[in-house]
Amino acid sequence: MHIHSKNLNSAVASRPGRSGLVALSSFFAQGFRRWQKRRVIETLQQLSDRQLEDIGIARNEIPRVAEGLFARAGDSRHASSGSSGPVR
């Protein structure tokens, strides 16, 4: 066996299978969600207190609101305090 074919065989053997692709896809999706959440936080922080009040958010609630927007369905770690009313 030549050195080149040996490298090719190990490269083929190390290619991710379906589960590897799912893990890679999940990794990128999580990174994208984190990026989106940071952008939401940055955007809300740029609003004036009056603008935040108009949409029903206090400045100290921005991180929690952003987290709630990107929480996965059924993920109890991100569930609100149980009230189904407005954010305020």
SULVENMO-V427984 format. One record per residue. RES is the residue in one small letter. PHI is phi in whole degrees, 0 to 359 (NA if undefined). D_CENTER is the distance of its C-alpha to the mean C-alpha in Angstrom with 1 decimal. Layout:
# SULVENMO-V427984
res & phi & d_center
RES & PHI & D_CENTER
RES & PHI & D_CENTER
This chain:
# SULVENMO-V427984
res & phi & d_center
m & NA & 46.2
h & 281 & 45.4
i & 299 & 42.8
h & 295 & 40.9
s & 290 & 40.8
k & 295 & 39.7
n & 295 & 36.7
l & 295 & 35.9
n & 297 & 36.2
s & 290 & 33.8
a & 293 & 31.3
v & 293 & 31.5
a & 293 & 31.3
s & 268 & 28.2
r & 296 & 26.3
p & 292 & 23.3
g & 278 & 24.1
r & 300 & 22.1
s & 294 & 20.2
g & 293 & 19.4
l & 291 & 18.1
v & 296 & 15.9
a & 296 & 14.6
l & 295 & 14.2
s & 298 & 12.4
s & 297 & 9.9
f & 301 & 9.6
f & 291 & 9.1
a & 296 & 6.7
q & 296 & 4.3
g & 298 & 5.7
f & 295 & 5.6
r & 297 & 2.4
r & 299 & 3.8
w & 297 & 6.8
q & 299 & 6.8
k & 297 & 6.6
r & 299 & 9.2
r & 296 & 11.1
v & 298 & 11.5
i & 299 & 12.7
e & 300 & 15.0
t & 294 & 16.3
l & 295 & 17.2
q & 293 & 18.8
q & 281 & 21.0
l & 286 & 22.4
s & 285 & 25.7
d & 300 & 26.3
r & 296 & 28.3
q & 295 & 25.5
l & 298 & 23.1
e & 298 & 26.0
d & 299 & 26.5
i & 263 & 23.1
g & 81 & 23.4
i & 234 & 21.1
a & 275 & 22.6
r & 305 & 21.4
n & 286 & 20.7
e & 267 & 18.4
i & 306 & 15.9
p & 300 & 13.3
r & 293 & 13.8
v & 297 & 13.7
a & 298 & 10.4
e & 299 & 8.9
g & 296 & 11.0
l & 293 & 9.8
f & 250 & 6.3
a & 291 & 8.0
r & 284 & 9.1
a & 299 & 12.8
g & 85 & 15.0
d & 272 & 12.9
s & 291 & 15.6
r & 296 & 14.0
h & 253 & 12.3
a & 292 & 15.5
s & 289 & 17.5
s & 289 & 20.9
g & 106 & 22.5
s & 279 & 23.7
s & 258 & 23.0
g & 278 & 24.5
p & 297 & 23.1
v & 300 & 20.5
r & 292 & 23.5
